[in-house]
Amino acid sequence: MTSLVPLFVSAVPAQAATGSLTVTTLGRGGGKVGETVTVIAVSSGETHTVASGKKLALSKGRYIAMTDIYESAKTGLGTDTIGAQVVSVSGTTSVTLDARKGKPVKVSLNTPADVTDPPEISAQVCAAKTDMPSAFSTGGWNIEGSLYAIPNSSKELQFGYLAHWTGKDTYLASGNTTGIPAKPGGSFKLSSLAKVHFAVRGGPEIATQHDVALQRLPSVSDCTTDLLGDVRDDQAPYSANAYVTPGRWQPRDDIFADNGDVGGGFPAARTLHAGKTVNQYFGRAVFGPVDYLPTVYQKSVTFLASNLIADSDVAYNTGGTTKETVVLHKGSKVVKKQTLTDWGNSDPEFSARIHSAAWYSLSVDAHHYRPGITFPAGMLSSRVTINWRFKADPAKQVVAPAFLSRFLPAGLNSHNQAAPSSTTTVTVTPKRSAQGPDVKFAKVAVKSLKVWASSDGGKTWHAVTVKHSGTNWLATVHNPASGAVTLRSQVMDAQGDSSVETVYRAYAIS
């Protein structure tokens, strides 16, 4: 019942029109139904939309005409019939897409007894011989029994679908074919599916409503790309299981406050295998900076103040918007001080001109910032500070010899809490990443890593025992009887460059 539209339109210029195409769309009862038709040039991907029954001027060539014929009903969701025709346009040409020829899209799965309703199915037809078939598509969504596809054996077409069952757990089955088959759909067994366990924790996010889902993301784009199945929409913390067709999937998390969508996250895509389970975390402590390091570029020290309080389990996060004060010192002298925010700004960049090679300190003090919403009470990872000290030369363009620290406490509950007066092992991972192709990125080795903990919000600090383990360091933190724990790390290299990072209210005590 929802028609999908192309994601983009080819920039190939249209040739002078030498013909026309008129597409008539008929409903399941044989009467004319007004629809918007997508017309795609097979050779170039140039895309047009036109109302059914209206003449579209086109140059001579081969085209795909596709649409979703939706018919409402007095009760229920009505019906959707998706179809496409490949047509050669020369002079005045017409074609009919007839929903009476549609065959029901059927997808079967031996679901458990708690699944009592038929599946919801998203399906679409695509231009097969494009780099991104799903970008040249039309499709619909409906309950099984109310969704149809018109068979067509043309190799110029692809057909993709995603079936979704809901019970105690979620079940997603997806398939793709060349052409639209005479019996659209497929049959699956639960034993052949993969399992994704979602663990959505509470505490560090700026809102508590989390809608987690999985999107198809095959390694070679096809007509299933980006078809999405919801898994659970609820207040964190919670856990949920999804059983899905093996292949490559994109987990996602959309976060909502009382005034609407406030962000979300897209972890790395997961390749899933039959009978195997993967765990996907959202909201796991500790949130902190995940991406950007200072750089020396065009005789300036620059820093992109974004993703400073973000979920390290998520590759792309849009929920942790902050306001921060950034200050560059040369010795005791302030070179530049600036207040920035990545709320409503995709490029909150700090840049300060330097004139001589010297030791510099760049400090960042960030806190959550999102106008118009009320943050959850007792929010974790409420503030992050970083102080980098490094030698910079304006004549050299380089990523500063600086680090970010990832704190990962073990044994916390779903609210990111440790037991009172317990001991928590915190894995600390120093990280560096290239900041772009224009700036040299040299590997820098860690000489020492130290960790401190505070139970009074950073007023007093206690050094904790740290043990080096592979690429990580394990810090043993003795927890207070109540409140929250603030963590601080110091990473140093052999040249004396240092990176001090502090996360306030890193995790709580139950």
Secondary structure by P-SEA (a helix, b strand, c coil): cccccccccccccccccccbbbbbbbcccccbbbbbbbbbcccccbbbbbcccbbbbbccbbbbbbbbbcccccccbbbbbbbbbbbbbccbbbbbbcccccccccccccccccccccbbbbbbccccccccccccccccccccccbbbbbbccccbbbbbbbbbbccbbbbbbbcccccccccccccccccbbbbbbbbbcccccccbbbbbbbbbccccccccccccccccccccccbbbbbcccbbbbbbbbbcccccccccccccccccccbbbbbbcccccccccbbbbbbcccccccccccccccccccccccccbbbbbbbbccccccccccccccccccbbbbbbbccbbbbbbbbbbccccccccccccccccbbbbbbbbbbbcccccccccbbbbbbbccccccccccccbbbbbbbbbbcccccccbbbbbbbbcbbbbbbbcccccbbbbbbbbbcccbbbbbbbcccbbbbbbbbbbbcccccbbbbbbccccccc
